[in-house]
Amino acid sequence: MQTSFSLTQLADPRTAEADKILRACVHCGFCTATCPTYVLLGDELDSPRGRIYLIKDMLENERAATADVVKHIDRCLSCLACMTTCPSGVHYMHLVDHGRAHIEKTYRRPLLDRALRAMLAKVIPSRPLFRVALSAANAVRWCAPLLERIGLKPLAAMLRLAPARLPPRRKDRPRVVPPHGQRRARVALLSGCAGDVLTPEINEAAIRVLTRHGVEVVLAKGEGCCGSLVHHMGREREALAQARANIDAWLLEIEGEGLDAILVTASGCGTTVKDYGFMLRTEAAYAGKAARVSGLARDICEYLATLELDAPVAHPGAVVAYHAACSLQHGQKVIRAPAELLVQAGFAVRDVPEGHLCCGSAGTYNMLQPQLAGRLRDRKIANITKVAPDVIAAGNVGCITQIAAGTAIPVVHPVELIDWATGGPAPPALQRARDHLRAASSDD
């Protein structure tokens, strides 16, 4: 693609990077076939190629975003299926992130949209605030149909996504969890924000699997939200502040007893942590540190695939539909490791048809774009149902929450199943489903 940035514009490293990305695009349109919004809507402007033109026009002409441009960029899920499909290696993720930051700086959203986004950016990264918000949502869940009727569909979506009951507030974990037997490795595990409130059992399972296999687990003091949520809303200042806080926390461990890896159980977060080196590349004080942290970042299944795991002691034999989270398969290119680990653990794994298409979660997307997200979720669940699974496995808390909201089939993280097969407890979601079936049978 030909560009016409001035030399003055190209002196800005962000613009120079955008120019490089734009020039890689050859207009082939392969990306449209795997873009969820183009598949649903058939509008060129709701495809990666169309959005690339919109972003190019804004950046080249230093033009403020318009309501129409914002509509099409907001509809992008950042699922990154286009990056997997693209034969030219267009780094769409970095370009759309730049476009969103430009929108945030140049466009004044309607009042309700601004308020919703500010609330999400404030509440979800804070574990205490998020827990309070979810409890409040449960109390007023009955309002969801009314809110939808009066046009407040994002608020209705937030109420419907809140779990009917929250897991108990977890006790403070020790900062360092020693391995069983001789120490083979030492890793940090990201506690994060939303996942630690919604599904604390995932990190608990990860800790059990790791320590069972000789890996010491460190929960670094001061780490928290990875910054992904606000980063994909164009709120750069907040995202970079959260990234720096995590880098500082992990650097203390790296330069202390050392770390062999930094593990993340939520693949959306993992994609962002792996991108810290790029996000902070222009900051002299953090560029090297960020690159070092990104180089150590691994998805939990990516890391477990490098270990020699114990033979399964439990043989549940369950049929598992493996949903490949977009941030894992497209963002991190971790494709087969989770399914292969599940097979090794004794599960019958089924790939989901149209596995390249997003489930509609995408961070805050299922709250800010509930209609499109709902259509994608229904399509995903219909495809999952075709393989008749006993349980669904997904490597991202957002996907787990999104899919679970539309099906009675239990949805868990692969590491929970691996933990169960190698000596841990059955995943809570699976146990709840079994208890419900027993109760229903006894009533009959």
C-alpha positions as CSV (number, residue, x, y, z in Angstrom):
1,M,0.0,0.0,0.0
2,Q,1.4,3.4,-1.0
3,T,1.6,6.0,1.8
4,S,2.2,9.7,1.8
5,F,3.4,10.6,5.3
6,S,5.7,13.7,5.4
7,L,9.2,13.5,6.7
8,T,8.1,15.5,9.8
9,Q,5.4,12.9,10.5
10,L,7.8,10.0,10.0
11,A,10.1,11.5,12.7
12,D,7.5,10.3,15.2
13,P,8.4,6.6,15.9
14,R,4.7,5.7,16.2
15,T,3.9,7.1,12.8
16,A,7.0,5.5,11.3
17,E,5.8,2.1,12.6
18,A,2.3,2.7,11.2
19,D,3.8,3.6,7.8
20,K,5.8,0.3,7.9
21,I,2.7,-1.7,8.6
22,L,0.6,0.1,6.0
23,R,3.2,-0.5,3.3
24,A,3.1,-4.2,4.0
25,C,-0.6,-4.4,3.0
26,V,-1.2,-5.5,-0.6
27,H,-5.0,-5.1,-0.6
28,C,-5.5,-8.9,-1.3
29,G,-8.6,-9.1,0.9
30,F,-7.7,-12.6,2.3
31,C,-8.4,-11.1,5.7
32,T,-12.0,-10.6,5.0
33,A,-12.7,-14.3,4.9
34,T,-11.7,-14.8,8.6
35,C,-12.8,-11.5,10.1
36,P,-15.8,-12.1,12.3
37,T,-17.5,-8.7,11.7
38,Y,-17.1,-9.0,8.0
39,V,-18.5,-12.5,8.1
40,L,-21.5,-11.2,10.0
41,L,-22.1,-7.8,8.4
42,G,-20.5,-8.1,4.9
43,D,-19.4,-4.4,5.0
44,E,-15.9,-3.7,3.7
45,L,-15.5,-1.0,6.4
46,D,-16.1,-3.7,9.0
47,S,-13.1,-5.8,7.6
48,P,-9.4,-5.4,8.4
49,R,-8.8,-4.0,5.0
50,G,-11.5,-1.4,5.4
51,R,-10.3,-0.4,8.8
52,I,-6.7,-0.1,7.6
53,Y,-7.9,2.5,5.0
54,L,-9.8,4.4,7.7
55,I,-6.8,4.5,10.0
56,K,-4.4,5.4,7.1
57,D,-6.7,8.3,6.3
58,M,-6.8,9.6,9.9
59,L,-3.0,9.3,10.4
60,E,-1.8,10.7,7.1
61,N,-4.1,13.7,7.2
62,E,-3.8,14.2,11.0
63,R,-7.5,14.2,10.9
64,A,-9.7,13.8,14.0
65,A,-11.8,10.7,14.1
66,T,-15.4,11.0,13.0
67,A,-18.4,9.2,14.4
68,D,-18.6,6.9,11.4
69,V,-14.9,6.0,11.6
70,V,-15.2,5.3,15.3
71,K,-18.2,3.0,14.7
72,H,-16.2,0.7,12.4
73,I,-13.0,0.7,14.5
74,D,-15.1,0.0,17.7
75,R,-16.6,-3.0,16.0
76,C,-13.2,-4.6,15.6
77,L,-12.7,-7.4,18.2
78,S,-8.9,-7.4,18.0
79,C,-9.3,-11.1,17.5
80,L,-6.3,-11.0,15.1
81,A,-7.6,-13.7,12.9
82,C,-6.6,-11.4,10.0
83,M,-2.9,-11.6,11.1
84,T,-3.0,-15.4,10.9
85,T,-4.6,-15.2,7.4
86,C,-2.5,-12.4,6.0
87,P,0.1,-13.6,3.5
88,S,2.1,-10.3,3.7
89,G,2.6,-10.2,7.5
90,V,0.6,-7.0,8.1
91,H,0.9,-6.3,11.9
92,Y,-2.7,-5.3,12.2
93,M,-2.7,-5.4,16.0
94,H,-0.2,-2.6,16.4
95,L,-2.0,-0.5,13.7
96,V,-5.4,-0.8,15.2
97,D,-4.0,-0.1,18.7
98,H,-2.5,3.1,17.3
99,G,-5.9,3.9,15.6
100,R,-7.7,3.5,18.9
101,A,-5.2,5.8,20.7
102,H,-5.8,8.4,18.0
103,I,-9.5,8.1,18.5
104,E,-9.2,8.5,22.2
105,K,-7.2,11.7,21.7
106,T,-9.3,13.3,18.9
107,Y,-12.9,12.1,19.3
108,R,-15.4,13.1,22.1
109,R,-17.7,10.2,22.6
110,P,-21.4,10.6,23.6
111,L,-21.8,11.1,27.3
112,L,-23.1,7.6,28.1
113,D,-20.4,5.9,26.1
114,R,-17.7,8.0,27.9
115,A,-19.2,7.1,31.3
116,L,-19.4,3.4,30.5
117,R,-15.9,3.2,29.3
118,A,-14.6,5.2,32.3
119,M,-16.4,2.9,34.6
120,L,-15.1,-0.3,33.0
121,A,-11.5,1.1,33.0
122,K,-11.8,2.0,36.7
123,V,-13.7,-1.0,38.0
124,I,-12.5,-4.2,36.2
125,P,-8.7,-3.7,36.8
126,S,-9.4,-3.3,40.5
127,R,-10.2,-6.6,42.3
128,P,-12.0,-5.0,45.2
129,L,-14.1,-2.7,43.0
130,F,-14.9,-5.5,40.5
131,R,-16.1,-7.8,43.3
132,V,-18.4,-5.1,44.6
133,A,-19.7,-4.3,41.1
134,L,-20.5,-8.0,40.4
135,S,-22.3,-8.3,43.7
136,A,-24.4,-5.2,42.9
137,A,-25.1,-6.5,39.4
138,N,-26.6,-9.7,40.9
139,A,-28.9,-7.7,43.0
140,V,-30.3,-5.8,40.0
141,R,-30.1,-8.5,37.3
142,W,-33.9,-8.3,36.9
143,C,-33.4,-4.9,35.4
144,A,-31.6,-6.2,32.3
145,P,-34.8,-6.6,30.1
146,L,-35.9,-3.1,31.1
147,L,-32.5,-1.5,30.3
148,E,-32.5,-3.2,27.0
149,R,-36.0,-1.9,26.1
150,I,-35.0,1.7,26.8
151,G,-31.8,1.4,24.7
152,L,-29.2,0.8,27.4
153,K,-28.0,-2.4,25.9
154,P,-24.5,-2.3,27.2
155,L,-25.7,-2.0,30.8
156,A,-28.1,-4.9,30.2
157,A,-25.2,-7.0,28.8
158,M,-23.1,-6.2,31.9
159,L,-25.9,-7.5,34.2
160,R,-26.4,-10.6,32.2
161,L,-22.7,-11.4,32.1
162,A,-22.3,-11.2,35.9
163,P,-22.1,-14.7,37.4
164,A,-25.1,-15.8,39.4
165,R,-22.8,-16.4,42.3
166,L,-19.2,-15.4,42.9
167,P,-16.5,-17.7,44.1
168,P,-15.6,-17.2,47.8
169,R,-13.1,-14.5,48.4
170,R,-9.8,-16.4,48.3
171,K,-7.5,-16.4,51.3
172,D,-4.2,-14.6,50.7
173,R,-1.9,-16.9,49.0
174,P,1.7,-17.2,50.1
175,R,4.0,-15.0,48.0
176,V,6.2,-18.0,47.2
177,V,4.7,-21.5,46.8
178,P,7.5,-24.2,47.1
179,P,7.6,-27.2,44.8
180,H,7.0,-30.8,45.8
181,G,10.5,-32.3,46.0
182,Q,13.5,-30.9,44.3
183,R,13.1,-27.5,42.6
184,R,13.4,-27.8,38.8
185,A,12.4,-24.2,37.9
186,R,11.2,-20.9,39.4
187,V,8.4,-19.0,37.7
188,A,6.2,-16.0,38.4
189,L,2.4,-16.4,37.9
190,L,0.3,-13.3,37.0
191,S,-2.6,-13.0,39.4
192,G,-4.2,-10.3,37.3
193,C,-7.5,-8.7,38.0
194,A,-10.8,-10.0,36.6
195,G,-9.8,-13.6,36.5
196,D,-8.8,-13.6,40.1
197,V,-12.3,-12.5,41.1
198,L,-14.3,-14.5,38.5
199,T,-12.3,-17.8,38.3
200,P,-9.6,-18.0,41.1
201,E,-9.7,-21.8,40.6
202,I,-7.7,-21.4,37.4
203,N,-4.6,-20.0,39.0
204,E,-5.1,-22.4,42.0
205,A,-5.0,-25.3,39.5
206,A,-2.0,-23.9,37.8
207,I,-0.1,-23.6,41.0
208,R,-1.0,-27.2,41.9
209,V,0.2,-28.5,38.6
210,L,3.4,-26.5,38.6
211,T,4.4,-27.4,42.2
212,R,3.5,-31.0,41.6
213,H,6.1,-31.0,38.9
214,G,8.9,-29.4,40.7
215,V,8.3,-25.7,39.8
216,E,8.4,-23.0,42.4
217,V,5.7,-20.4,41.9
218,V,6.1,-16.7,42.8
219,L,3.3,-14.3,43.1
220,A,5.3,-11.1,42.8
221,K,4.4,-8.3,45.2
222,G,2.9,-5.3,43.3
223,E,1.8,-7.0,40.1
224,G,-1.8,-6.6,39.0
225,C,-3.8,-5.8,35.8
226,C,-1.7,-6.4,32.7
227,G,-3.1,-3.2,31.0
228,S,-4.9,-5.1,28.2
229,L,-8.4,-3.9,28.9
230,V,-7.5,-0.2,28.8
231,H,-5.0,-0.6,26.1
232,H,-7.6,-1.9,23.7
233,M,-9.9,1.1,24.6
234,G,-7.1,3.4,23.5
235,R,-6.3,4.6,27.0
236,E,-2.5,4.5,26.5
237,R,-1.5,6.4,29.7
238,E,-3.3,3.9,32.0
239,A,-2.2,0.9,30.0
240,L,1.5,1.9,30.1
241,A,1.3,2.7,33.9
242,Q,-0.1,-0.8,34.6
243,A,2.6,-2.4,32.4
244,R,5.4,-0.5,34.2
245,A,4.0,-1.6,37.6
246,N,4.1,-5.3,36.5
247,I,7.6,-4.9,35.0
248,D,8.9,-3.4,38.2
249,A,7.4,-6.2,40.3
250,W,8.8,-8.9,38.1
251,L,12.2,-7.3,37.7
252,L,12.7,-7.5,41.5
253,E,12.2,-11.3,41.2
254,I,14.3,-11.6,38.1
255,E,17.2,-9.8,39.6
256,G,16.7,-11.5,43.0
257,E,16.4,-15.3,42.9
258,G,15.7,-15.3,39.2
259,L,12.8,-16.4,37.1
260,D,12.7,-19.0,34.4
261,A,9.4,-17.8,33.0
262,I,6.5,-15.4,33.7
263,L,3.3,-17.4,33.3
264,V,-0.2,-16.2,32.4
265,T,-3.4,-18.2,32.5
266,A,-5.5,-15.7,30.7
267,S,-4.4,-15.6,27.1
268,G,-5.7,-12.1,26.5
269,C,-3.4,-10.9,29.2
270,G,-0.5,-13.0,27.9
271,T,-0.7,-11.5,24.5
272,T,-0.3,-8.0,26.1
273,V,2.5,-9.0,28.4
274,K,4.4,-10.5,25.4
275,D,3.9,-7.1,23.7
276,Y,5.3,-5.0,26.6
277,G,8.6,-4.7,24.7
278,F,6.9,-3.1,21.8
279,M,4.6,-0.9,23.9
280,L,7.5,0.6,25.9
281,R,10.1,0.6,23.1
282,T,10.5,4.3,23.0
283,E,10.9,4.8,26.8
284,A,14.6,4.8,27.7
285,A,14.0,3.9,31.3
286,Y,11.8,0.9,30.4
287,A,12.5,-0.4,26.9
288,G,15.2,-2.9,28.0
289,K,13.2,-4.0,31.1
290,A,10.0,-4.4,29.1
291,A,11.8,-6.5,26.4
292,R,13.3,-8.7,29.1
293,V,9.9,-9.3,30.7
294,S,8.2,-10.0,27.3
295,G,10.9,-12.5,26.5
296,L,10.1,-14.5,29.6
297,A,6.3,-14.4,29.2
298,R,4.6,-17.7,28.4
299,D,1.0,-19.0,28.4
300,I,0.5,-21.7,31.0
301,C,-0.1,-24.4,28.5
302,E,2.8,-23.2,26.4
303,Y,5.1,-23.7,29.4
304,L,3.6,-27.0,30.6
305,A,4.3,-28.4,27.1
306,T,8.0,-28.0,27.9
307,L,7.8,-30.1,31.0
308,E,7.5,-33.9,31.3
309,L,4.2,-34.2,33.0
310,D,3.3,-37.1,35.2
311,A,1.1,-39.8,33.8
312,P,-2.6,-39.2,34.6
313,V,-3.7,-40.8,37.9
314,A,-7.4,-40.1,37.1
315,H,-9.0,-41.3,33.9
316,P,-12.1,-39.2,33.5
317,G,-12.4,-40.0,29.8
318,A,-14.5,-36.9,29.2
319,V,-15.1,-35.5,25.7
320,V,-13.6,-32.0,25.6
321,A,-14.5,-29.4,23.0
322,Y,-11.3,-27.3,22.8
323,H,-12.1,-23.7,22.1
324,A,-9.0,-22.0,20.9
325,A,-9.0,-18.4,22.3
326,C,-8.2,-15.9,19.6
327,S,-5.5,-14.2,21.8
328,L,-3.8,-17.6,22.1
329,Q,-4.1,-19.0,18.5
330,H,-3.8,-15.7,16.6
331,G,-2.1,-13.4,19.1
332,Q,0.5,-15.7,20.6
333,K,0.5,-18.5,17.9
334,V,0.1,-21.1,20.6
335,I,-2.1,-23.5,18.6
336,R,-1.7,-27.2,19.4
337,A,-0.2,-27.3,22.9
338,P,-3.4,-27.0,25.0
339,A,-5.2,-29.7,23.0
340,E,-2.1,-32.0,23.0
341,L,-1.8,-31.6,26.8
342,L,-5.4,-32.6,27.2
343,V,-5.0,-35.7,25.0
344,Q,-1.9,-36.7,27.1
345,A,-4.0,-36.3,30.2
346,G,-6.5,-38.8,29.0
347,F,-9.3,-36.7,27.5
348,A,-11.0,-37.2,24.2
349,V,-10.4,-33.8,22.5
350,R,-12.6,-32.4,19.8
351,D,-11.8,-29.4,17.7
352,V,-14.6,-26.9,17.3
353,P,-15.8,-26.2,13.7
354,E,-15.0,-22.6,12.6
355,G,-12.5,-22.6,15.4
356,H,-10.8,-19.5,13.9
357,L,-13.8,-17.3,14.6
358,C,-14.1,-15.3,17.8
359,C,-16.7,-16.1,20.5
360,G,-17.4,-12.4,20.9
361,S,-15.8,-11.9,24.3
362,A,-12.8,-9.7,23.3
363,G,-12.2,-7.9,26.6
364,T,-15.0,-5.3,27.0
365,Y,-16.5,-6.0,23.6
366,N,-19.3,-8.2,24.8
367,M,-20.4,-5.3,27.0
368,L,-19.8,-2.4,24.6
369,Q,-21.0,-4.3,21.4
370,P,-23.5,-6.7,22.9
371,Q,-25.5,-7.4,19.7
372,L,-22.5,-8.5,17.6
373,A,-21.0,-10.3,20.6
374,G,-24.3,-12.2,21.1
375,R,-24.4,-13.3,17.5
376,L,-20.9,-14.6,17.7
377,R,-21.5,-16.4,21.0
378,D,-24.6,-18.1,19.6
379,R,-22.6,-19.2,16.5
380,K,-19.8,-20.5,18.6
381,I,-22.1,-22.5,20.9
382,A,-23.9,-23.9,17.9
383,N,-20.6,-25.2,16.6
384,I,-19.5,-26.5,20.0
385,T,-22.8,-28.4,20.3
386,K,-22.0,-30.3,17.0
387,V,-19.2,-32.2,18.7
388,A,-21.4,-33.2,21.7
389,P,-18.8,-32.5,24.5
390,D,-19.1,-33.2,28.2
391,V,-17.0,-30.1,28.9
392,I,-15.6,-27.1,27.0
393,A,-12.0,-26.0,27.6
394,A,-10.9,-22.4,26.8
395,G,-7.6,-20.7,27.7
396,N,-9.0,-17.3,28.5
397,V,-11.3,-16.1,31.3
398,G,-13.1,-13.8,28.9
399,C,-14.0,-16.7,26.6
400,I,-15.0,-18.8,29.6
401,T,-17.4,-16.1,30.8
402,Q,-18.8,-15.4,27.4
403,I,-19.5,-19.0,26.4
404,A,-20.7,-20.1,29.8
405,A,-23.4,-17.3,29.6
406,G,-25.0,-19.2,26.7
407,T,-24.8,-22.9,27.5
408,A,-25.3,-25.4,30.3
409,I,-22.2,-27.3,29.3
410,P,-19.5,-26.6,31.9
411,V,-16.7,-24.3,30.6
412,V,-13.2,-24.6,32.2
413,H,-9.6,-23.8,31.6
414,P,-7.4,-26.6,30.2
415,V,-5.1,-26.3,33.2
416,E,-8.0,-27.3,35.5
417,L,-8.5,-30.5,33.5
418,I,-4.8,-31.2,33.6
419,D,-4.7,-30.7,37.3
420,W,-7.7,-33.0,37.8
421,A,-6.1,-35.7,35.7
422,T,-2.7,-35.5,37.5
423,G,-4.1,-35.6,41.0
424,G,-6.0,-32.5,41.7
425,P,-9.7,-31.9,42.4
426,A,-12.4,-31.9,39.7
427,P,-12.9,-28.4,38.2
428,P,-15.6,-26.5,40.2
429,A,-17.7,-25.8,37.1
430,L,-17.7,-29.5,36.3
431,Q,-18.6,-30.4,39.8
432,R,-21.5,-27.9,39.9
433,A,-22.9,-29.3,36.7
434,R,-22.8,-32.8,38.1
435,D,-24.5,-31.7,41.3
436,H,-27.2,-30.0,39.3
437,L,-27.8,-33.2,37.3
438,R,-28.0,-35.3,40.5
439,A,-30.5,-32.8,42.0
440,A,-32.6,-32.9,38.8
441,S,-32.5,-36.7,38.7
442,S,-33.6,-37.0,42.4
443,D,-36.5,-34.5,41.7
444,D,-37.7,-36.8,38.9
